[in-house]
Amino acid sequence: MKKKIHPEYYPKAIVSCSCGAKFYVGSSVPEMEVEICSHCHPFYTGQKRVVDSTGRVERFKQRTQKTKHLKSQKPVEKKKRHQKKEDKKK
């Protein structure tokens, strides 16, 4: 390796999660903060819970309600393209 071109390596960098868990990893920065880790992520814990970030779940529910409402309305009939071609042939 060339000298003085690589960042400093910290073999015991501290990772702090928003759930309160702390653990060590090797990194080029001495400390990191994360929102979700293996101690609180539903995939690893086996618990189902909604991780809502800035109302994403509410926006999804609004979109589904809107599409249900639109589907329940009377569909608008579209003109068929092949009818115009048949009219020209006559």
Stockholm file with secondary structure:
# STOCKHOLM 1.0

chainA/1-90         MKKKIHPEYYPKAIVSCSCGAKFYVGSSVPEMEVEICSHCHPFYTGQKRVVDSTGRVERFKQRTQKTKHLKSQKPVEKKKRHQKKEDKKK
#=GR chainA/1-90 SS CCTTSSCCCEEEEEEEETTSCEEEEEESSSEEEESCCTTTCHHHHCCCCCCCSTTHHHHHHHHHHHHHHHHHSCCCCCCCHHHHHHHHHC
#=GC SS_cons        CCTTSSCCCEEEEEEEETTSCEEEEEESSSEEEESCCTTTCHHHHCCCCCCCSTTHHHHHHHHHHHHHHHHHSCCCCCCCHHHHHHHHHC
//
